[in-house]
């Protein structure tokens, strides 16, 4: 299939036109308008600092419904002990910067390049990108960030500098999101880490249908607070 080069307008080709690995388009920018259009169409950016902006819509898609959430016994014990205090949207820039600095086996460098950091911080200021943070004795120990539109949350990345810190943040986030009527958590592509939480692969067509239904709900803009 032909790889699409994006025009200046924030529009995308149909996700079904993606290549077998999910790559759909190249180019464009990371403006808030284009990012919102991308996520609303089931598309996300993912590239490294030696590449142009690449846009993806993989098939299958890894998703998590709150009802599927599975917690290991050890994680359940950590949650009960209250080792970490979980907050939302109190340290977004620090969370995304820490995620960018995580060394991931088999990955050279990071896909969270400075332009990506700037773009998602802009989305955060618009109330559309959010962080969930695990704090221990006033120190940021782990967390995650993502984008929320309607009844969907699109998880992007997480980090942990203390045992189970990101897991506690993730489990707390999924439970809290469900309470806000956000029932579709996009995990993008399969990892064993997320599969252990209960995330499942679904065909892209099914994901896009679920996403369309989720987008009929109003978007709950930030800043978010887990206390209310």
Buried (B, 14 or more C-beta within 10 A) or exposed (E): EEBBEBEEEBBBBEBEBBEEEBBBBBBBBBEBEBBBBBBBBBBBBBBEEEEEBBBBBBBBBBBBBBEEBEBEEEBEEBBEEEBBBBBBBBBBBEBBBBBBEBEEEEEEEBBBBEBBBEBBBBBBBEBBBBBBBBBBEEEBBBBBBBBBBBBBBBBBBBBBBBBBBBBBBBBBBBBBBBEEEBBBBBBBBBEEEBBEBBBBBBEBBEBBEBBBBBBEBEBBEBEBEBEE
